Structure formats: C-alpha cells, structure tokens
C-alpha cells in the first residue's frame, strides 16, 4: 500500500483546458512537495507547502495543502503542451530526513 | 540543468553482475540521495549521505551499497543483479540534510539487466 496516493493516474486533455490532480494520504505530513518530471530527466521541484490550508501560486499552477496536512491538490489553468509530464507529490513526515513519493499523475496536453 | 551529474547515462548488463553508478552533487551541496524509479514501484528512496556519513536509509536491498567520498561525490554499488533491478536510478543533492532543503535531481542512470 502506497503511503501517498495520486489521482488520476493518467490524464489527457486539450490545450486550454483546466485540470486538477490530487495527492492523498491517511498520514499527516510536516511538508509536501510537488515535482514535474519530463521523459529522460529527473524530477524538478515546483513547490513546497508547509502550513495546513496553504495556497501557493506559480503562474498558471495553484497548489493547495489540506487543512489537516494529509492531502494536496495541483490545479493548472489553461494547460499548455509544455505542461506535459509526470507530476509527483512527495511528503515529509515528522520533519524527517527524506520524502516519500507518490506514484504520480501522467499528464498529456494535446495541441 | 540541475548541476547534478550522473554517469553512466545507460548501462546494460547481465544477471549476477555488479555495477557502480556515480553521482557528483551540485557545488556546495553536502547531502546526496539515491532513488530507484521503476514502472511498478514509482520513485523509491534508497539511501542518503551527508558530508560523508550515512544519514538515512530507505528501501535499499542488502545487495546494494553506497558511499560518499571526501570530495562529496557518491557511488551506488549494485551486486548480484536480478532482472527486477532494471530501473532508472536517480541521485539528488541538497545543501543540508533535513527535509526542509530542496533536492536537485540528476538526469539518472538507466540500468537494464538482461
């Protein structure tokens, strides 16, 4: 059983559409990160959220950390083909040394 | 470019063999992490070193070992290789050792065990 679940597993949309992907757990996290990974490359950090209820915006991307710090969402407005990739969430428990990664949502934005 | 380098980029070997993967962290980063990424298991944390010392251990098999050298580069040794060890192996580095520090990932080494 994965500590972090992500949904949907796959998502294919047209350019210009909006989308939301989710990261859920039964555990509480001290912080949560979102990464984007493109084929043949390593993950790249997009954002870190640390406070329950926190909302962070990065251009067309909006990240929210749940009030109970057990879940998070990533909303993309007006998706572009350049947003295509694997979106990973990663949670840190008890201010530990490392993060546990979810299985990812594979997003494809078609022109 | 994250500043983290990994060699080799691709590695093809046979079952039972031993391989060494190399990672050079970003300049100034003291912490190195190793991850394994496979289609069925996702990105799994293996082990972390900070300034030459092991700091945290994840799902690392006994057949695998790692070390961080005085110049801060790290090597991941995989022995008695099995088909199931085929995966992407990533190295990441960060300035500090705790979860508050951003990790920068290298491009990965793709290992294929035949």
Interface residues (C-beta under 8 A of the other chain):
Chain A: X2 X30 X31 X40 X41 X42 X43 X44 X45 X48 X88 X92 X95 X96 X97 X98 X99 X100 X101 X102 X103 X104
Chain B: X2 X4 X33 X35 X42 X43 X44 X45 X48 X55 X56 X58 X90 X92 X97 X98 X99 X100 X102 X103 X104 X105 X106 X107 X108
